[in-house]
Amino acid sequence: MFKNREEAGELLAQKLTAFRDDPHAILLALPRGGVVVAYQLSLALHLPLDVLITRKIGAPENPEYALGAVSETGAVYWNREALLGLSLSDRDLKSAVRVQEKEVARRVALYRQGRSFPDLTDRTVILVDDGLATGATFFASVATARQGNPRRVIGALPVGPRTTVQEARSLVDQLIVLRVPEPFYAVGNFYRDFEQVEDREVLQYLNLAEEAFLTKKQPSLNQPQTGGTDTEREVSQ
């Protein structure tokens, strides 16, 4: 088990040292939990960190069961196997997409703070999340990254089930996964601390990563931040 997302990120960084200080590489984290993992990668590898916002499309009677996912650029992934057992019309599916698009738009406005989606042309994109389950959000994120014409797309994940990992591996140029346990029930089962990450924490990690990348310093979330907002000091403590 991982102690927490921070430890998972530190361990992943050890597998990605070839990309340290790579001027063509960029980390794209899947919020919210993926941002915590990717923050550690950003510090260790001296790479810029941004987000790729993707939302799971849940089943009508079981929102946690992913039928697919939609990303901030409009890329949609459908789990065809999951859809086979449900009698959903095109109208139902479009309605489900619209619901998640609203949350995607909210997060884009909040997390990007007016910034545009990063230019991925000819870059090495490292997609980071805190784990795979059905893989829906990760697969939609890969499709989104590919739209940007990157040089390579690399997946960096702490944990995932074997079948999903195999599918993910076929979609990216390289996949780094630290644990592929069997049986697999849920990502959270492999972390001692898997508390929900809040929006304010995502913003804090993104701001600290940007500061560290620009100055080559590595501020710690365990140290109080002087001169910051009340929210920043609260997260730091």
N, C-alpha and C positions, 0 to 999 in steps of 0.2 A: 504493500500500500504506500501511497504518497502521503507525506505529512499534510501537505496543502498544495495549492496551485503554484505557489512560489517555488517550492521544492521541485515540482514537476518541470517548471521552466528552467531551473538551474541544471537539472539533469539533461533536458533536451539540448541546452546550450552546449554541453560537452560533446554531443553528437553532430553539432553543426559548426565546429570551429573552422572548417574550410571557408566559411562565408564571413569570417570576422573582417571588418573594415572593407568589405566588398562594395565598391562605389556603385555597382549596378543592382545591388540587392535591396529589397524592402520587405519588412514584416507587415503582413495584413492579418489582424486578429479578428476573430469572430466574437462580438460582444454577447454576453458580458464576460463570462468566465475566461474566454480565450485571451482577453486583454491582460489579465493578471499573469497568465503564463507567458505571454509575449513580452511583457515588460521586462522580465528577467532575461529573455533572449536579447532584447534591445540593449540592455546594460552590458551583458557579457560579450556580445558580438559587435557592439558599436554600430548598430544598424537603425535606420529610421523606422518608427512604428506608426501605423495608421490602422484604421478599422475597415472591415468589409461587412456591411450590415445585411444580415440575412435572417429571415424569420421562418420558423417551422409552420406548416399548415397542418393543423391537427384534425383528427377524425371528429365528426359531429358529436358522437356519444363518448369519445375518449380523446380530449384535446392533447393529451401527452403522446398519443400514438401518431407518428408523423405520416401523413399521406404525401407530403412533398414539402417544398420550401420556395420562397421567393426572395430575391435579393434587391438591393437598392437600385440596380440598373434595370430591373424588370425581368431578369433571368428567372425562369421557373423550372424547378425539377419536380417530377412526379414519380412516386413509388408505384409503378404499375402493378406490382404484385399485391400491394396493400389495397389498391383500388378495385381489384378483381372481386373481392368479397363484399363490396358495398354497392348499393344501387343509387349512385349519385349522378345527377344530370350535369351537363355542361354549365347550366345556370348555377347549380349548387357549387361547382368547383370555382367558377368565376367569382361568386360571392365570397367564398372562403379566401380567395386570393386578395380581394379588395380589403377584407378585414385586416389581414396582415400587412398590406401595403400602407395602411394608415399608421400602424406601429413603426414600420420601417421609416416612413417619412418623419415621424416624431423623433426617432433616434438620429436620423441624418441631421436634422436641424439642431439637435442638442449636442451630439458628439463632434460634428464637423465645424460648428460655429461659423458658418459662412464659407468654409473652405470647400473646394471642389473635390471630386473623386481624384485620387492620384493618377498621374500619367504612368502607365505600366509598360509603355512601348520599349521593347528590347531590354527589359529588366528581369532580374531573377526574383520572382514573387514567392515568398515563404508564407503559406497559409497556416495559421496557428489557432487551435482550439484546445479546450481542456479535456476533450475526449470525443470519441465517436460512439453513437448508439445505432440508430438506423442509418445515419450518415446523410440525411436529407439536406441539412443546412450546409454541410461541407461540400456536397456534390453541387448544390446551387452556387456556392462560392467559387468552386473550380470553374464552372461555366462562365461566371462573371469575370474572373481573372483572365480567362482565355480571350474574352472579348477585347481586352486591352492590348493584345498582341505582345505578350511578354516573351522574353527569351526562354525562360523555363518557369514551371510551376512546381513548387516543392511543398509537400504536406509535412507538418510537424505536430505530432499528437502524442500525448502521454499514454493513452490507453484506448483500446477498442476491441470489439469481437472479431473473430477470425474472418467470417464471411464478409462483413462490412469493410474490414481492412483490405481484403483481397480486391473488392470492387474499387475502393479508393485508390489502390496501387495502380490499377489499370487506367486511371484517369489523369494521373499526374506524372511528371517526369522522374520524381524521386519521392519516396515516402519514408519518413522516420517515425516509427512507433516504438515506444519504450516497453509496453506491456501488451500482450495479446492473450489474456487469460481465458480459460475454459473451465467451467461455464461462465458466461457473462450475463449479468442481470441489468445493471445500470452503471453509468459512469461514476456516480457518487459513491458506489460501494468500494471504490478503490482509492478513496481519499479519507483520511481521518477527519479533516476539516474541509467541508464542502458547502459552506454557507453561501447563500445567494449573494451575488455581487450587485451593488446598487449603482444607479446612474452616476451619482456623485463620485463614487470610487473609480468608475471608468474614466471620467474626466480627469481625476487626479493622476491616475497612472499615465494617461496620454500626455498630460502637461509635464510630468516629471521625466518621461521618456524623451520628450522633445528637448527639455532643458539639458538632460544628460548627453544627448547626441550632439547638441550644438556646442557644449562646453567640454565634452569628454570627461565630465565628472559623473559620479554615480550616487546621487542622493538616496538616502534610505527612507522607506516609508515608516521605519521604526523611530526616526528622529523627528521631533517637532519642526515644522517649517516656519521660519520667521518671516514676518511681513506678508503672509498669505491671507486668504479669506478665512472666515470662521469654518467654512466647510472643509477647506484644505487642512486646517489645523486639526479638525475633528478626525479626519481620515488618518493623518499622520500619527495621532495618538492611539 
